[in-house]
């Protein structure tokens, strides 16, 4: 099976959502949540960290033809990329 590589050159074929439990005992300087579900599901992150939230549309909720749904994922991907680049420039 060929890996799915986005047009921006990133192989996402092995990506998956992760539970907060997978990070138990780890420390982070910053925790960024990018959807309201994550913000509500994890209102507190254990340990001392700077928690930041920015709400993006959930592309999984996109309706329409496959091209329209794919376009929604790519739009949100690009918005998150821009957000992270801005964040890293400030950090």
N, C-alpha and C positions, 0 to 999 in steps of 0.2 A: 504494500500500500504506500503510495507516494505521500509524503508529508504535505499538509496544506500550508503553503507559504503565502502570506499576504503580499500585496503589491509593494509594500514598503520594505520587504526583504526579511521579515521575521517569521520563523517557523513556529507556529502556534499549535502544532499537532499534538504535543504532549501537555499543553496547558490544561488546568482544571481549577475549579473553585476549591478553596481550602478553608477548613474550619479553624477558628481561633485556637482550638485545643492543640492544633499542630505546632503552635508557636509558644506553648506553655514553657515558662522558664527563660525565654529569650527576652532581651531588652532592645528597645528601639528608641531612637531620638525623636522620631516622628511617626505617627500613625495617620494615614490619610484614608478617609472613606470617600467613596465616589458615588454611592447610591443611598437613598433614604433607607432601604432595607438594612444595609450594613450599619447605618447609624442607629437604627432602632434595635437591631438584634444585638449589637455590641455597644451599649451606651457607655460602658466603662472598659477601658483596656487596663489590665493589671500592670502595676509598676508605674514608675515615673516616665511619662512621655508627653510630648506635645501633640495633642490630637486635633486634627483639622478636618473639616468636612466641606465638600462641594458636591452639590446634587446635580447629576447628569441624568438625562432621559435614560430609561431602561430600553436598550435596543431590542431585547427579547420580547418586548411588548409591541413591537412594530407590526403593523398589519399590511396586507397587500401582497403583491406578487413577490417572488423570490428576489428579484432585482431591487425592489423597494426596500425589503427587509435587509438585504445586504448593504444597501446604501445607508440605512439607519445605523448599522453596526460600524461602518466606516466613518460616518459623521461623528459619532460619539467617540470612537477611537481617536480621531484627530483632535477633538475637543479636549480629551484627557491628556493627550500628548502636549498640547499647548499649555494646559494647566500645569503639568509637571515641569515643563521647561521654565515656566514663570516661577514656580515654586523653587526649583533648584537654583535659579539665578538669585533669589532672595535669601536662601538658606546659607 
